[in-house]
Amino acid sequence: MKNNIITDIPSKLTLIQEKLCQLKIAGKFEIQNGDEGYSTAPSNIALIKYWGKNLNRKQIPDNSSLSYTLGGFRSFTKVTTQGRFLPETNEKTISIKNKLFLNNKDIEVPIPEKMDILIRSIFNNFADEITLKIESINNFPTACGIASSASGYAALVGAIADLLQLKKHLRTEELHIWLTEWARLGSGSATRSAIQSSEESFIKWELENNSNENFTETSEMIFHPKWKQVEHCVFVLNENEKKISSSDGHKSASTSPFHNIRVAGVTKKIARMTKALKEFDFETVQQISEEDAFAMHAVMQTGNPKACYLDEETSKAIALFIQMRDINEILAFWTLDAGPNIHILFYKDAKEILRDYHAKLQELLNREIKVFKNVYRGGLLIGKNEYYNILDKELLKSSLN
């Protein structure tokens, strides 16, 4: 980065940014003070994780990953321009800082440095005078292992795309690259939430074969229709913000003696899971997902410094789930992100057992445990109408009914 701008953006994205500059010069679009952009994006849960990043390159993970889109767990973001886009002159308005407002409150909060840098990088060279007022809300607990940074950065990039009317100015492939790459440069896992889709889907995030290019490929996967009947819920054991952020945790991954071993096996895991998703081989997906979650947390707990997200209560909850799952022979499996809260993917016939599991878990931990179940399917949505059409809908249920 140079002068608070991301400089190592991939060449494919650079070409699209140059196209936007040419559109500005040609007077194809103009942004005025007070113009708005809207987007809502889902969270996602990685079934094959990435943990650890290339410290010499911007947001390039040490391994590819594969995730399931959580359509009901969403960020809703509105951006409003401050300053003016002046296509006919080189005049610049007085610089106004980007501002951030969260959770429908009128109190400005400090904007994270990496978010500010991302916004300035997006507008660099063709709309430098534009800064944003960002209003964002989540309909789920933030920073506790439900990938709020993924949905948050994807929604931010989607809202800027709406502001710039990129659906009109870019081809479908160009828009896909623009959304997924800028989202990645904000937060790695956000690239898996920046996919426009009408239903929950499985997303693959792959490293570019050319190691000299700072580019990744993010795409929807082909899967058997039976996976559309699989449901998802989260048992929230702790909704407090985690003590060690994922960004900080990634930095210590390479210090774990298990990191290179885990990374070396990821390519084969993804190949096996890709086949299993096409064939509805639930057992294989279950086995790989649970094994990889344990492997990632082993890396976290053996790095320096340690990042211990899998605490005693979470371990007890997992053990109880596995015991009840195996005894009742239901199609269900667990996974964890970088946090203590358990994600369960399950076939519809498992609901009764999961309700029993919820009751026994509360008894085991001697307190109430919140559970959130997805009741909405869908990926990134761009535009004011799309934003408001689902803003007030019931996207999550606080029960397994």
Order of alpha helices (4+ residues) and beta strands (2+ residues): alpha-beta-beta-beta-beta-alpha-beta-alpha-alpha-alpha-beta-beta-beta-alpha-alpha-alpha-alpha-beta-beta-alpha-beta-beta-alpha-beta
